[in-house]
C-alpha cells in the first residue's frame, strides 16, 4: 500500500450524488475505504459501514492533489455526480472531477 493510498483511507466525505439523495444513509456521511479489483477505493457509510459506492482513480488522484497542495481538508469533501459529457475523461473545466 502506497503512502498516497494511506492518505485517503479513512478520509471523511459527504455524498451528494443522485442515488444518495434517492436512498440516503445516515445523512450521507461516509469515509474512503480500501477498494477491490479495478476499484482503488470504496465509500462506506460513516455510521453503519454499509457500502455506498466506489471512488474512481481520477477522483482519488484529484483528492490527493488537493491534499498535497492545500493540506488535509477542514470539512469533508463533497462527492457529486459527473455529468455524462465528462465520463471517461477528467473534468477539468471547473477544477474538479465531481468533487468539491
Residue pairs with C-beta under 8 A, 6 or more apart in sequence:
4 64
5 34
5 40
7 64
7 67
8 32
8 41
8 55
8 60
8 63
8 64
8 67
9 32
9 33
9 34
9 41
10 31
10 32
10 33
11 31
11 32
11 63
11 73
11 76
11 77
12 29
12 30
12 31
12 46
12 76
13 29
13 30
13 31
13 32
13 43
13 76
13 77
13 78
13 79
14 28
14 29
14 30
14 76
14 77
14 78
14 79
15 28
15 29
15 30
15 43
15 52
15 53
15 78
15 79
16 28
16 78
16 79
16 80
17 53
17 79
17 80
17 81
18 81
19 53
20 28
20 52
25 45
25 47
25 48
25 50
25 52
26 45
26 46
26 47
26 48
27 47
28 52
29 45
29 46
29 47
29 76
30 43
30 44
30 45
30 46
30 52
31 43
31 44
31 46
32 41
32 42
32 43
32 55
32 60
32 63
33 41
33 42
33 43
33 44
34 41
34 42
35 41
35 42
35 54
35 55
36 42
39 54
39 55
39 56
40 55
40 56
40 57
40 60
41 54
41 55
41 60
42 51
42 53
42 54
42 55
43 51
43 52
43 53
43 54
43 55
43 79
44 50
44 51
44 52
45 52
55 63
55 79
56 97
58 90
58 97
59 79
59 97
59 98
59 99
62 90
62 96
62 97
62 99
63 77
63 99
66 73
66 77
67 73
77 99
77 100
78 99
78 100
79 98
79 99
80 98
80 99
80 100
81 98
82 91
82 97
82 98
83 91
86 97
86 98
90 97
91 97
91 98
